[in-house]
Amino acid sequence: MIERRPVGTLLAHLSLVLGIVVVAFPIYYTFVASTRTTVEILSPPLPLLPGDHFLENYAGALFGGVGRIGGVDVMRLLFNTTVVALAIAAGKIVISILSAYAIVFFRFPLRMVFFWMIFLTLMLPVEVRILPTYKVMVDLGLIDTYTGLTLPLMASATATFLFRQFFLTIPDELVEAARIDGAGPWRFFRDILLPLSKTNIAALFVILFIYGWTQYLWPLLVTNRNEMNTIVIALSKMISFADAATEWNLVMATTILAMLPPVAVVVLMQKWFVKGLVESEK
């Protein structure tokens, strides 16, 4: 029996509302700024109600191009970032699930040594790997390419570990039944493991998509042309040290546009994301 405590329930709801306000207010304030002119933004206090330059600012950001990023419009930047985020998320999942499958269900010499070698890469900071990785990209001619932006970020020791832990929960009886039915390694993986792993894949996809979307250091190193910039790099280029030289209305509009795709992914895949994290059999 659940005891009803009106005071406790009220305090819990007030805490939730306060938390939402604290998190959402800066986003709302950014949206308000994106609907006003630069002069209004630089003349405090900024009103709390949206202005009447919504269409002008967002059309200018989406299709007009921005001076400090070489006239590249936000549509191209969003396309670049979407390609990078999707490629990184898909690549990490494919490589990790295949690696975990091989480590758990195949018996080959030194397989645990290879697993721990993969896992130990988590202890290497990005700065240690970034110089030799950049040298390889230069030697292969992959600077200013989607391959150069995504390939070095596709391996994931964390995802490999998570898939391995899940595969270890698969009962041996299921493996034996599949073998008796004549299922080979590929069929067992495709018809049994993949359907069982769909919630894990969905949860990891959300996390890895956001990881790829917010990348800054690596895209900054491997892109020289403005046409290959991601949205995060472009935002940093749009901001000048002198406030008057920055088109703050376009910066704010671009910021809102940059937040929409990852928010949409989280909202659309929220059910699968939660199931992948909290299901008891995981």
Protein Blocks (a to p, Z undefined) as FASTA:
>chain_A
ZZddfklmmmmmmmmmmmmmmmmmmmmmmmmmmmccfklmmmccddfbdcfklmmmmmmm
mmnopfkloopafklmmmmmmmmmmmmmmmmmmmmmmmmmmmmmpccehklmmmmmmmmm
mmpcfklmmmmmmmmmmmnopghiaklmmmmmmpcfklmmmmmmmmmmpcfklmmmmmmn
opafklmmmmmmmmmmmmmmmmmmmmmmmmmmmpmklmmmmpmbfklpcfklmmmmmpcf
blklpcfklmmmmmmmmmmmmmmmmmmmmmmmmmmmmomkZZ
